[in-house]
Amino acid sequence: MGPNAFGDFQSWILVLLGVGALGLKGYAFVDALRVPTQAFPAAGKWSKTIWLAILGVATLIEIALFPSPLFFVNLLGVVGAAVYLVDVRPAVRQYGGGRRGGNTHDGPYGPW
């Protein structure tokens, strides 16, 4: 082990945290894109536009500040993505949001 072994270890931890945060934010953003617009107010949540703005800005900031995932703004983005995934996503899925939401017998022209 060289004199920079601890510094290298810390660098790898920060990279792993950054990759995890980027994956979390990116997944939440793509999931929000797939949810129908009317599912958000039907579930009593903020509009799709607001959630896309929050998650999109959080993802872009994570990309721009990638070497520093513990930066305060990045942490706020992680909190926003976590709130979306834990609270909003389950609520909008009940109203047909996401891949598995809604009627499981939906065809291209409606339920069958």
FENSULJO-V834342 format. One line per field, one symbol per residue. ss: DSSP state (A for helix, B for strand, O for the rest). A space follows every 10 residues. Layout:
ss->???
This chain:
ss->OOOOAAAAAA AAAAAAAAAA AAAAAAAAAA AAAAOOAAAA AAOOOOOAAA AAAAAAAAAA AAAAOOOOOO OAAAAAAAAA AAAAAAAAAA AAAOOOOOOO OOOOOBBOOB BO
